[in-house]
């Protein structure tokens, strides 16, 4: 009798193994397919940090009131505005400064979608000045970093080790 129950137990384990193998094969337990779906795609226009985002908003800001600006340009501008709180949270800004970024980004989003361009330009510039004042605090590891240096390094050619750059 013991041999019959042993054989039945092996057969049951074998069937269980087959069923599990088939389920894993059919459902994608391999992980490769699932990993592909979990990859996060970062858009090319997403700034690397808070300082770069403020710089982008300054350089792109005028275009949102330009009649020739494409819908894509305006959408990218809104993306950058919406990323401001996230980028600020990833920086060295303190909570109160982050809260300022949060409320300012909401105002910039409202301005960017408004139709009143005359008042909007003035408000836009005021809010950008407020954001620019926070840039030096966003990277305390490099306390000398400021928006002008960020803009300068983005537009200048790399220099050799012996050359110095002057503003």
Protein Blocks (a to p, Z undefined) as FASTA:
>chain_A
ZZmmmmmmmmmmmmmmmmmmmmmmmnopnommmmmmmpccddfklcfblklmmmmmmmmm
mmmmpmklcfklmmmmmmmmmmmmmmmmmmmbdfklmmmmmmmmmmmmmmmmpmblmlmm
mmmmmmmmmmmmmmmmmmmmlmmbcfklmmmmmmpccddfkbccdZZ
